[in-house]
């Protein structure tokens, strides 16, 4: 029983660590995206039009949908 309790405690600790690492990864990705967007010399309307055009021409919605499906698995 003691070994089971120790293992469960370790699992909980590792799960907490994984959540923190995932949070840090998301924060880093968001920072990178913000830096890229700020580096674009475009108005918000122009940027929005570019993103819409990208999605329409490159199939981005299907790519985004596949990513969302993978996240739910």
C-alpha positions as a LaTeX table, in Angstrom:
\begin{tabular}{lrrr}
\hline
Residue & $x$ (\AA) & $y$ (\AA) & $z$ (\AA) \\
\hline
Unk1 & 0.00 & 0.00 & 0.00 \\
Unk2 & 2.85 & 2.36 & 0.79 \\
Unk3 & 4.38 & 1.81 & $-2.65$ \\
Unk4 & 1.00 & 2.47 & $-4.29$ \\
Unk5 & 0.60 & 5.71 & $-2.34$ \\
Unk6 & 4.12 & 6.82 & $-3.30$ \\
Unk7 & 3.47 & 6.03 & $-6.94$ \\
Unk8 & 0.17 & 7.91 & $-6.93$ \\
Unk9 & 1.86 & 10.92 & $-5.35$ \\
Unk10 & 4.59 & 10.82 & $-7.98$ \\
Unk11 & 2.00 & 10.57 & $-10.76$ \\
Unk12 & 0.14 & 13.59 & $-9.37$ \\
Unk13 & 3.41 & 15.51 & $-9.17$ \\
Unk14 & 4.30 & 14.63 & $-12.76$ \\
Unk15 & 0.82 & 15.54 & $-14.01$ \\
Unk16 & 1.17 & 18.93 & $-12.36$ \\
Unk17 & 4.57 & 19.36 & $-14.02$ \\
Unk18 & 3.15 & 18.39 & $-17.42$ \\
Unk19 & 0.35 & 20.95 & $-17.08$ \\
Unk20 & 2.89 & 23.64 & $-16.17$ \\
Unk21 & 5.12 & 22.74 & $-19.13$ \\
Unk22 & 2.12 & 22.80 & $-21.48$ \\
Unk23 & 1.15 & 26.22 & $-20.10$ \\
Unk24 & 4.69 & 27.47 & $-20.70$ \\
Unk25 & 4.68 & 26.07 & $-24.24$ \\
Unk26 & 1.38 & 27.78 & $-25.02$ \\
Unk27 & 2.69 & 31.04 & $-23.58$ \\
Unk28 & 5.84 & 30.79 & $-25.73$ \\
Unk29 & 3.78 & 30.04 & $-28.84$ \\
Unk30 & 1.48 & 32.98 & $-28.12$ \\
Unk31 & 4.46 & 35.28 & $-27.61$ \\
Unk32 & 5.92 & 34.14 & $-30.92$ \\
Unk33 & 2.62 & 34.77 & $-32.69$ \\
Unk34 & 2.30 & 38.24 & $-31.18$ \\
Unk35 & 5.85 & 39.09 & $-32.24$ \\
Unk36 & 5.14 & 37.92 & $-35.79$ \\
Unk37 & 1.93 & 39.92 & $-35.99$ \\
Unk38 & 3.60 & 43.04 & $-34.61$ \\
Unk39 & 6.33 & 42.66 & $-37.22$ \\
Unk40 & 3.79 & 42.87 & $-40.03$ \\
Unk41 & 3.34 & 46.37 & $-41.36$ \\
Unk42 & $-0.43$ & 46.14 & $-41.84$ \\
Unk43 & $-3.59$ & 47.51 & $-40.34$ \\
Unk44 & $-5.75$ & 45.16 & $-38.27$ \\
Unk45 & $-8.24$ & 45.07 & $-41.16$ \\
Unk46 & $-5.50$ & 44.13 & $-43.64$ \\
Unk47 & $-4.21$ & 41.44 & $-41.32$ \\
Unk48 & $-7.72$ & 40.02 & $-40.87$ \\
Unk49 & $-8.22$ & 39.99 & $-44.65$ \\
Unk50 & $-4.88$ & 38.21 & $-45.09$ \\
Unk51 & $-5.84$ & 35.52 & $-42.55$ \\
Unk52 & $-9.22$ & 35.00 & $-44.23$ \\
Unk53 & $-7.56$ & 34.68 & $-47.63$ \\
Unk54 & $-5.00$ & 32.25 & $-46.24$ \\
Unk55 & $-7.71$ & 30.06 & $-44.77$ \\
Unk56 & $-9.72$ & 30.06 & $-47.99$ \\
Unk57 & $-6.82$ & 29.30 & $-50.33$ \\
Unk58 & $-4.67$ & 26.96 & $-48.28$ \\
Unk59 & $-7.25$ & 24.75 & $-46.65$ \\
Unk60 & $-6.35$ & 26.05 & $-43.20$ \\
Unk61 & $-9.83$ & 25.36 & $-41.77$ \\
Unk62 & $-9.44$ & 21.64 & $-42.45$ \\
Unk63 & $-5.97$ & 21.74 & $-40.93$ \\
Unk64 & $-7.30$ & 23.55 & $-37.87$ \\
Unk65 & $-10.15$ & 21.09 & $-37.60$ \\
Unk66 & $-7.72$ & 18.14 & $-37.68$ \\
Unk67 & $-5.62$ & 19.76 & $-34.95$ \\
Unk68 & $-8.71$ & 20.22 & $-32.79$ \\
Unk69 & $-9.72$ & 16.59 & $-33.34$ \\
Unk70 & $-6.24$ & 15.43 & $-32.36$ \\
Unk71 & $-6.39$ & 17.52 & $-29.19$ \\
Unk72 & $-9.65$ & 15.86 & $-28.17$ \\
Unk73 & $-8.17$ & 12.38 & $-28.54$ \\
\hline
\end{tabular}
